Amino acid sequence: MMDTTPKDMTHLFAQLGLPCEPEAITHFFASHRLGAGQKLEDAPFWRGAQRAFIMEEMRQDSEWSETIESLDAGLRK
């Protein structure tokens, strides 16, 4: 069966098991940051399964890759 889940930020947050309402996403970006040179998957705020998902989807260059890159960029602003 083909996965037809939209690959947007709301659905990425849901996939990661995070609150995915617009206000929750805004709060996440406001309260989390990546340091200079820090890899997204190495951020201390991820749980193991979240880290594994991010790493695997980027390794496979999956349909989630673009949204994960947007997450990374948003955490560097």
Backbone as CSV, one residue per row, in Angstrom:
resi,resn,N_x,N_y,N_z,CA_x,CA_y,CA_z,C_x,C_y,C_z
1,MET,0.836,-1.185,0.000,0.000,0.000,0.000,0.879,1.247,0.000
2,MET,0.564,2.188,-0.837,1.353,3.410,-0.976,1.023,4.398,0.145
3,ASP,2.052,5.004,0.702,1.869,6.002,1.747,1.488,7.316,1.086
4,THR,0.309,7.819,1.395,-0.154,9.075,0.799,-0.137,10.214,1.815
5,THR,0.545,10.013,2.938,0.649,11.053,3.952,1.356,12.267,3.369
6,PRO,0.770,13.468,3.508,1.490,14.667,3.058,2.812,14.786,3.811
7,LYS,3.837,15.206,3.134,5.174,15.306,3.735,5.445,16.755,4.146
8,ASP,4.534,17.303,4.950,4.678,18.681,5.406,5.099,18.700,6.879
9,MET,5.316,19.894,7.407,5.829,20.029,8.774,4.844,19.467,9.794
10,THR,3.560,19.712,9.606,2.555,19.201,10.535,2.639,17.681,10.630
11,HIS,2.724,17.027,9.493,2.776,15.569,9.480,4.141,15.038,9.947
12,LEU,5.202,15.804,9.728,6.509,15.397,10.254,6.475,15.408,11.782
13,PHE,5.917,16.452,12.368,5.818,16.511,13.825,4.987,15.345,14.348
14,ALA,3.892,15.031,13.656,3.072,13.883,14.058,3.885,12.590,13.953
15,GLN,4.643,12.444,12.882,5.470,11.260,12.672,6.509,11.109,13.785
16,LEU,7.000,12.236,14.268,8.002,12.236,15.337,7.365,12.096,16.721
17,GLY,6.038,12.036,16.764,5.352,11.900,18.044,5.305,13.187,18.845
18,LEU,5.415,14.310,18.149,5.384,15.620,18.796,4.017,16.267,18.568
19,PRO,3.614,17.186,19.453,2.376,17.922,19.197,2.470,18.617,17.841
20,CYS,1.419,18.509,17.052,1.536,18.999,15.675,0.558,20.122,15.338
21,GLU,-0.053,20.719,16.351,-0.889,21.881,16.106,0.028,23.060,15.747
22,PRO,-0.453,23.996,14.932,0.400,25.128,14.518,1.073,25.841,15.690
23,GLU,0.337,26.060,16.783,0.914,26.759,17.940,2.036,25.933,18.568
24,ALA,1.867,24.621,18.606,2.891,23.746,19.188,4.152,23.742,18.330
25,ILE,3.978,23.752,17.020,5.134,23.789,16.119,5.881,25.109,16.281
26,THR,5.132,26.193,16.335,5.745,27.512,16.539,6.522,27.534,17.850
27,HIS,5.928,26.990,18.911,6.599,26.943,20.213,7.866,26.092,20.148
28,PHE,7.808,24.964,19.436,8.984,24.099,19.308,10.145,24.873,18.683
29,PHE,9.862,25.578,17.584,10.923,26.341,16.923,11.429,27.484,17.808
30,ALA,10.554,28.068,18.600,10.955,29.174,19.476,11.795,28.691,20.658
31,SER,11.616,27.437,21.057,12.284,26.964,22.269,13.419,25.963,22.025
32,HIS,13.693,25.633,20.767,14.771,24.697,20.447,15.687,25.320,19.393
33,ARG,16.967,25.131,19.561,17.961,25.656,18.616,19.064,24.625,18.409
34,LEU,19.667,24.679,17.222,20.859,23.882,16.933,22.067,24.803,17.001
35,GLY,23.134,24.314,17.589,24.360,25.080,17.657,25.092,25.057,16.322
36,ALA,26.018,25.976,16.158,26.820,26.028,14.940,27.533,24.698,14.751
37,GLY,27.390,24.114,13.595,28.053,22.864,13.287,27.380,21.633,13.871
38,GLN,26.305,21.812,14.644,25.611,20.671,15.246,24.687,20.033,14.212
39,LYS,24.771,18.713,14.100,23.888,17.995,13.187,22.505,17.873,13.812
40,LEU,21.493,17.944,12.971,20.114,17.835,13.438,19.914,16.591,14.289
41,GLU,20.403,15.461,13.806,20.172,14.202,14.522,20.936,14.119,15.850
42,ASP,21.915,15.013,16.055,22.682,15.013,17.298,22.108,15.939,18.363
43,ALA,21.011,16.627,18.050,20.415,17.549,19.016,19.969,16.781,20.265
44,PRO,20.210,17.350,21.435,19.904,16.640,22.677,18.411,16.477,22.963
45,PHE,17.558,17.180,22.237,16.130,17.113,22.539,15.405,15.964,21.838
46,TRP,16.093,15.192,21.004,15.446,14.044,20.356,15.512,12.811,21.242
47,ARG,14.460,12.012,21.187,14.480,10.679,21.784,15.068,9.736,20.734
48,GLY,15.407,8.540,21.145,16.056,7.580,20.253,15.301,7.307,18.973
49,ALA,14.004,7.062,19.071,13.208,6.751,17.879,13.115,7.947,16.945
50,GLN,13.040,9.151,17.506,12.995,10.360,16.673,14.314,10.518,15.914
51,ARG,15.409,10.355,16.638,16.739,10.468,16.033,16.907,9.429,14.920
52,ALA,16.483,8.197,15.197,16.610,7.127,14.206,15.783,7.426,12.963
53,PHE,14.568,7.951,13.141,13.717,8.292,12.005,14.381,9.361,11.137
54,ILE,14.864,10.419,11.770,15.507,11.506,11.027,16.716,10.981,10.253
55,MET,17.549,10.215,10.919,18.755,9.693,10.268,18.405,8.773,9.101
56,GLU,17.451,7.878,9.304,17.089,6.911,8.263,16.448,7.596,7.061
57,GLU,15.551,8.515,7.307,14.878,9.198,6.194,15.878,10.033,5.384
58,MET,16.841,10.665,6.042,17.848,11.446,5.321,18.808,10.512,4.574
59,ARG,19.164,9.398,5.200,20.067,8.441,4.541,19.439,7.901,3.265
60,GLN,18.149,7.634,3.312,17.442,7.094,2.150,17.040,8.172,1.145
61,ASP,17.274,9.443,1.481,16.813,10.556,0.648,15.333,10.362,0.321
62,SER,14.563,10.088,1.368,13.146,9.773,1.219,12.322,11.021,0.923
63,GLU,11.022,10.813,0.784,10.112,11.937,0.557,10.085,12.898,1.742
64,TRP,10.498,12.443,2.908,10.549,13.296,4.101,11.780,14.204,4.098
65,SER,12.765,13.926,3.275,14.050,14.643,3.337,13.909,16.153,3.251
66,GLU,13.098,16.632,2.332,12.943,18.084,2.152,12.344,18.726,3.401
67,THR,11.349,18.078,3.987,10.727,18.622,5.197,11.692,18.565,6.372
68,ILE,12.474,17.504,6.467,13.477,17.401,7.532,14.529,18.493,7.355
69,GLU,14.909,18.789,6.135,15.855,19.882,5.885,15.244,21.219,6.297
70,SER,13.944,21.403,6.086,13.262,22.622,6.532,13.250,22.708,8.058
71,LEU,13.051,21.572,8.721,13.110,21.521,10.183,14.495,21.955,10.644
72,ASP,15.527,21.406,10.026,16.911,21.757,10.350,17.114,23.258,10.181
73,ALA,16.688,23.812,9.056,16.873,25.243,8.794,16.124,26.088,9.823
74,GLY,14.924,25.670,10.177,14.142,26.418,11.151,14.762,26.435,12.531
75,LEU,15.515,25.408,12.859,16.179,25.334,14.161,17.495,26.104,14.189
76,ARG,17.878,26.669,13.066,19.128,27.443,12.981,18.877,28.948,12.874
77,LYS,17.624,29.363,12.820,17.311,30.798,12.668,17.554,31.571,13.950
